[in-house]
Every structure is written in C-alpha cells, then in structure tokens.
Amino acid sequence: MSTARHPIAVIGTGYVGLVTAVGFSQLGSEVWCVDVDADKIERLRRGEIPIYEPGLAEAVAANRERLHFCTDLAPALEHARLLFVAVGTPPTYSGDADLSAVHAVVDAMPASDQHALVMKSTVPVGTGAAIQRILHEHGKDGFAYVSCPEFLKEGSALQDFMEPDRVVIGDDGNWAGDAVVELYEPLGAPIVRTDVASAEMVKLAANAFLATKISFINEIANVCEETGADVLEVARGMGMDRRIGAHFLRPGIGFGGSCFPKDVSALKQLAGNSGYHFQLLTAVIEVNELQKRRVVAKLQKHLGSLVGRRVALLGVAFKAHTDDMREASSLVLAARLQADGATVAAYDPVAEDEARRLMTGVQFADSALESVRDADACVLVTEWPEFAELDWAEVRRRMAGDLLVDGRNFADRRLVQAAGLRYEGIGR
C-alpha cells in the first residue's frame, strides 16, 4: 500500500492500542506507539508481543519499519498530529469506569492548536465534554478532540480492524474529524459521523445489546432444560429471522472478557448517576452471574457432594484464541468448586501463565488428556478448536468418572456418548 499517509501516534499498547497501531501501519502510516511501561516497550522493540492475538506477531514483524515504540510523548508530538488514546478504563468498585489513565494522558498534553486527541478507550458518555472543559481550563483550547470507539473482538482483532462493520467518528466538525475520516477511508467501511456524546454512547449501547442477547439465550436455555426443548434448535429457528440474526445466540456459561462486563456495568452506572434505573441491564448482569454457577449445580446433580471430587476444566480463557482472563467464567467456576471441597485441574493451550497468577490451588496440566486423568468430571469451559478433535474414548479411559459438562455446547454429543461418557450441555 502507499505510504503517502499522515503519521499518527497511539498512546497505550494493550489489545486495542497495539492492534490499532499495527492496523494503521499496514495501511501505510508511520506510527509512534507510546506506553509508560518501559519493560513492555523494550519487549516490543525486540519483537516480543506481550499479548496473544492471532496474526499480531507476524503483522508487527512485517511492518516493523513503520512502528516506533517509546515511553516519551515528545517523539509522538513531534511527528504526529493525531494522538489515538488507547489506555485502560477498568471498572471501579462502584462499577464506574476508572478514567485515571485517560486523565493522565490529558494532563500530559502541552498547549497546541496542531494536535488532536482521538479517544479509542471506552469511556462514559460525557467524557469528551469533560476533557474539553479540562483543556479549556488549562489554556489548551487549541487541542482538538475526536471520539472514535473501537469494535475489536479479541481473537479476530486484526481482521476486525481491516474489515470493520462501520467506523464511528464523533467530533465538532473540525479538521481532526476530517483527518480521522481520511485515515479510515481506504478500508471502505461505512462511516458514522456524529457528535461526541452519541459516538460514546454507540459503543456502550452496542456492547450492552450484545450482552443482553447472550443473557437472553442463556435464559431460554435454562427454560429448555425444564421443558425438554433443545436450545440449539431454538436458536437456529430464531436466528433465521432477519430482525434477530444468528450472532450471539450461543448459550453457555456466561460472557466475560474486558468489554462486555465492564461496559454493561458502566452503562448501568451511567444511567443510575443520571437518575435512571436501567432495569434490563440489572437483569442481564444477574443472569450472567447465575449462569456461571449453574455449572456447579449440574455437577452436583450427577455427583452429589463435591467434597473430595476431582474436576477438570478444559480451557480457562474467557474465549478461544486469546489469553485474556479478565472476567473469565473459569475464575468463578474454579473458586466455587474449591469452596465446595473439590480438587480442580485445568488445561489451556494459551492462557496458563495468566491463569496461574489468578487461580490459586488449581493443578495445571500440559495437555487436555493429562488434565482429565482420574477426574470424576470434566467441564468444557473454552471452545478451543483442539477440544473438538479430542479422542473422547481416551478421555473416558483416563477419567475416574464419566461426566462431561459442555459449557459451550461445543463437543459433538454423539461422539462423547459413544465413548461411554455422560453428556450434560447447556439448554439441551
């Protein structure tokens, strides 16, 4: 691709920041990546990628000449006018977003009429207006501001960047908004040009709706278990309706990750802080929490007391193709099993290092087959492709018991049962 493009800077080199930087470098932009974590920056300079994302390491290597990693803002300010902000906004104890990293970036900016902050981080509605007030109060009125929320799914983030459903750009109709539009134009995606507050709300509303869809199909799955219906058939029939669509109608043991739990909570808190009780999202959150615990009830239904039992977890990451453990269902599941007296073994092909830091007392194995050795039951937690290829007859031979709880309805039930295992799915 042509390199005759404006250089940009990306502040924050986590999932969103690094993928955004690499994506723009693939489009031909010189990109200055800034992070306060000196160790992370040094690793990136050596070509070591601190997160697991399919294709990311190869893309960094292929675009190395256009990617510049530093801990100092000065080079970024010198070379780029557009400063994409991709720092973390984790939830606080109240459920509100922690904007301390965002404000640290704002505070670090000099007075300038040549630069713009482009907010990629997910922030509450009203953040852009608040930042603009802060800039004004500190004599930095010339600094432009654009809201450009990200819609990247972990596990397919690079593809999502290069083939977006839409690009949302919220601004005041200034040069910065025009420049961001120009940056994204080569992707050929529909561009939603709107005001800052509406752009901020699009991100929160989209994630809240998808989370609602997941909790809804999980509720339907629970009713299916009581009535004898098969939720997979129900979802298939529902998904053919163009008004509904098939996406996010896969029942399981609840959503997790860095986006859905945080954004649903943030929108609920935003509504509450504004004087509105968002009842629907309260139910979405409750259903999601209860769904994780229903797995324990399924184990107890078949095994009785879990004291002294051994349970194997197949996968611990919140979803396949990532090492992200944030809000992973496995965290709640392992803790509940241990509290009920069970021994927990686990295997994950990618997320073990991070899981060891978060899951105390869990015995990690080097393979799926090793994890199920002497287990009274195993729970399929993460839909890693390798689990679809498991030799279930060998799994049965290694287990002390014969129960598989398929928390993702991912395994082939007929093959599992043919191997002599009892199959317990979700809503089936």
Order of alpha helices (4+ residues) and beta strands (2+ residues): beta-alpha-beta-alpha-alpha-beta-alpha-beta-alpha-beta-alpha-beta-alpha-beta-alpha-beta-alpha-alpha-alpha-alpha-beta-alpha-beta-alpha-beta-alpha-beta-alpha-alpha-beta-alpha-beta
